[in-house]
Amino acid sequence: MKHPLRIVLRGVTNDQVDPSVDVLKATALPLLKQFGIDGESFELKVVRRGMPPGGGGEVLFSCPVRKVLKPVQLTDPGKIKRIRGIAYSVRVSPQMANRIVDSARSILNKFIPDIYIYTDHMKGVSSGKSPGFGLSLVAETTNGTFLGAELASNPQGQGAAVLPEDLGRNCAKLLLEEIYRGGCVDSTNQSLALLLMTLGQQDVSKVLLGPLSPYTIEFLRHLKSFFQIMFKIETKPCGEELKGGDKVLMACVGVGFSNLSKTLK
């Protein structure tokens, strides 16, 4: 783009289909910073939450403009040092969020002491149009890698009612699954990392990922057809250094894409 982006997006902020704003804020933004997209105007702010089917959420996304993306070498994920999360509830009892937190902590406390899960109960107009609750958890490693997991309650009038205790426990297990898969980027943001590597300068980028998700595999085919970029894929079986699932080291040379509309100041 020519000018920095400031955009207001309205609709559903948390559902069971797509990555929610909380997870994107905690995992995708730090990832973009690794590629040199950073600045004081870089933020994702949740103004209102919207649960399906009514929606009514609102987020503000602002992002600075960069001429080029810098190549990255993300090969050492580091060890998990802390877990943060947000338990949100809209148009239901605020006690729901506390029940989610207690049940999630009952599992995670066995592994690490530094856990803090915030409760976010939005009221009135900022709570959107439909009731619901959910939890997003993010594990941060010593090397600045963020791994996220999330769950949301069933939309009003669809499926069976979900107990907040079950939701908290299941979300904690999903986070542990994500940590087991490991890598420097979680499975939600694998495709984003690969896209930014492809569009980087004509230099080698490397990133260590956990097992590739089906979405990522299809995305690699798209990258091949759009940019003629082939990744060098090297499997790293789990051993002494790498714990958890088998990892893949993805390497490619960027296409040297640069932002031609950015005005030179």
N, C-alpha and C positions, 0 to 999 in steps of 0.2 A: 504494500500500500504506500500511498504518498504521505499520509498523515497518521499519527498514532490513533489506534482504534479505541472508541468508547461506545459500547453497544449494550442496550438493555434487552434482555431476552425474557419472554413471558411464556408460561405454560407449566408443564410438570417438572418439578425439580428432583423428586425422588420417586423412583418406581422400581419394579422388579426386572425391567428389560434392559435399560441402559445404565452406564455408570452415572452415579448421582453427582450433584454439584460438590458435595462434601468430599467425595473420593477424588474427583478431578482436582479440587483445590489443594488437597493434601499430597497427591502423587504426580499429577501431570504438570503442575506449575513448577515444582522443583526440577522436573525433568527438562522442561523448556529452558530453565536457567542454566543447565549444564551446557546447552547448545549456544549460549550467549544471548538468549532473549531475556533481557532483564532491565530493570529500571524502577524508579519510584512509582511510575504510573502503571505498574504491572500487578493487577489484582483481580480476584474473582470474589464478588461480594454477594451474599444471599440477602436480598431485601425482604422477600416473602417466600415462604415455602408453598409448594403446590403438590398435592398428592393426587394420583389418578382416582376416579375418572374425571373429576371436575377441574383439576389443575389450578390455575390462578396464582402460580408462583411467579417470582420475578428475580432475576439475577443481573448484576451489573458486571460486565467484563471490560477491563481496559488493558491495552497491550501496546507497548512501544514498537516502533518500526526499526528494523535492522536491515543493513545492506546484505550481509552474508551470514550464514550459519557456520559456527566453527566446528571442526571435526572433534570427536570425543574418543577417549579410551576408557571405557567403563568395564574393567575386567575383574575388579575385586569388590564383591558386595559388602564385605565386612560382617561384623556380628551384630545381632539385634541388641540395641541398648535401651530402647523404651517403646512403649505402646501408648498411643493417644487415640481418642475416639470421640464421636458425638452421638448421643442418643437423643433423637428428636421425637416430639409428639405434637401433633396439631389436631385440634378439635376433638381430643379425647382427654381423659383425666391426666394431669401432669404426673401423677404417680406412676403411670406406664413407663416413663423414661427411667425412673429410679429402679423399677423392677428389672428393666433390661440391663441396666448397669450392674446390679448385684449378680445376676445370673452369668453375665459375660465374665465378670471378675472371678467368679467361683472357679472357672476353668483356667483363665490366664494367670491367676496368682500363683499357680504351681510352677510357672516357668520363669517369671521375672517380676521383681518388686516394683519397678518404675512404671506403673500403669495409671493413667488418668483419663477418665471418660467424662466428658462434659455433658450436662443435660441441657437441651435446648427446647423450651416449650414456648411456641409462638402463639400469641393471642390475637383475637380480633381480626382486622383486615389482613395482617401479615401472615395469617395461618392458611390462606388459600381457601378453596371451596369444598374440599373433601376431607373427611377424618382419616387419620392413619398415624403410624409410628414406625420407627426403624432405627437402625444402628449402623454407623460406619466406623470401622477400626483401621488404624494405620500403624504399622510397625516401622520404626526408623533404625537404621544401622549406624555403626560407628563411621562408615564412609559416606554417609549422606544419601543412602538408598532408601526409598520409601515403598513399602509393600502394603497394599490396601485390600480390604474385603468389606462387603456390606450386605445387608438384608433389609427388606421393607415388608410391612404387613400387606396382606391381600387387599386389593381395592374394595371399596364399599360395595356390597352386593355381589361379589365374585368370590367363589371358593369358600372354604371353611374359615372361621375366625382363628387367628393365630394368637397363641398366648405369648405375652412379652417375655416370659422366662425361656420358652423354647427358642424364640427368635434370638435372644441374647446368647444362649448356648450355641446355637447353630452358627451364628455369625462368628463367635470366637473360634469354632472349629474350622470355619472357612478361612479365617486369618492364619490359623496354624497350617492348613493345607497350602496356602499361598507362601508361607515361610518355608515349608518343605520343598515346594517347587523352586523357590529362591531365585537367584540371578540378580542383576543390577536394576532390572525394571520388572514390575509385576505384570501379570498376564493381561490386565486391562490396557496397559500402555505399551505393550510390545510393538504394536503396529505404528504407534506415534513415534517411538524411538527409531524404528527402521525407516520411516518416511523422512525424518529429520536427518538421518545419516545419509540417505540417498540424495537429499537436496543440499548437502554440505559442499564445502570447497573441494577441489580435486586433490584430496588427500585421503589417507586411509583412516577409517573410523572402525572401532571395534567395540562390541558390547556383549557381555555375557548374559544370556537369558536362561530361564528355566525351560521346561518342556514347552514347545510352541503350541499355542492354542489353535484350534481349527480356523478361527478368524484370521490369525496371523499368517497361517499357511496360504490361505486364499489371497490375503493382502500381498504376500510376496509375489504371487503370480501376476497381480495387477501391476506391481512395481516393475516387473520384467516387461510387461506389455507396454507400459507407458514410458518408462525411462531406459529400457534395455539394460537394466542393472541386475547383475547376478551377484548374490551374496556368497561368500566363501563360508560354508557351514562346517564347523568342526565340533564333533561331540566330545564332551568332557564327562566321562563316567564319574560318579561320586566315589571319592576315596578318602585319603587322609585330609587333604585341604578342603575339598568341597563336600559339604554335608547335604543330606536330603536327596532330592531327585536328581536324575542325570541332567547336566547342563549342556547348552550349546553356545559356542562362541561364534558370533556373527560378525563378519568383516566385509567391508565394501569400500570402494573408492567413490566419493561423491561425484555428482554430475557437474558441480561447479555452478549451481544456480545462484543468480544474484538478483536483488530487487532493483529493477531498472527504474521504477517510478519514484524511488526515494530521492528527494531533492537534496543536493549536496549543499550543506550549510558552510 
